[in-house]
Amino acid sequence: MKNLRNRDLIVMSDNGHISLTPEGQAMAETVYERHSLLSGWLIELGVDREIATADACKMEHDISPESFEALKQHILKHRK
């Protein structure tokens, strides 16, 4: 939590309530989009759901924005 606060991604109220900052919300949405697209794609390719989810968790944090966007466009173009 300290790391997230230091990066201005969350704020904590005096009573311990945690909220995302606009930057935190944007980052959360980005990670969620990446995870959803990558795990769904791997499942479509026949990867076991648990493995696909675990692999997507690793991939979603390391893929560059450029590579993700290219992959996203390819997947969306070829999705049935």
N, C-alpha and C positions, 0 to 999 in steps of 0.2 A: 504494500500500500504506500509505503514511503516513496518508493521509486515512482509510482504513478503520480503522487502528489508533487514530487520534485520536477516531474516532466509536465506539470500543469494539465494532466489528463483527468484528474478527479479533484473534488473538494469535499472536505469533511466538515459537517456542522459540529457545534459544541456538544450536541447529544449523540454524536457518532454516526449520523446519517451520511451516507456516501452518495454523491451525485457526479455524473460525468460532466466535464466541461464541454463546450462546443468542439474543441479539438479531440477530446476523449471520445465523444459521440461519433465524430467522423472516423476516427481510427477503428472503433468498434464496428461500425458499418462496413468499412473496408475489409476487415478481417472476416466478418460474417459472410460477405459476398464471396470472398475468395474461398472460404471453407465450403460454402454451399455449392459453388460451381465445381470446385475440384473434387469433392467427395462424390457429388452426383455423377460427374463424368467418369470417375474411376468405377463406380458401380455399374454405369451403362456399359463399360468395357468388360464387365464380368468379374471385377474384383469383389471379393467378399466384403459385405457392408462394414464389418468391424475393422478390417484391414484398410479399406478405403478411407474410413473416418480417421484412423490413426495416421495414415500417410498424408491426408489433407491437412491435418493439424501441423505436421512438420513443414509441408510445402507452403502453406498460406503465409508463413512469417518470413520465408527466405526468397521467394520469387520476386523479381523486380517488377515495378509497375508496368514497364514496357512489355516484358515477357507475359505477364498476366493478361494484359489487354489483348495481345496477339492471340494467346490461347483462348481467351474468352470469345473473341470474334470468330475464331475457327470453330469452336464448339457450337456457338449459336447458329452459325451458318450451316453446319452439317447436322444439327439436331433434327430428329424426325418428329 
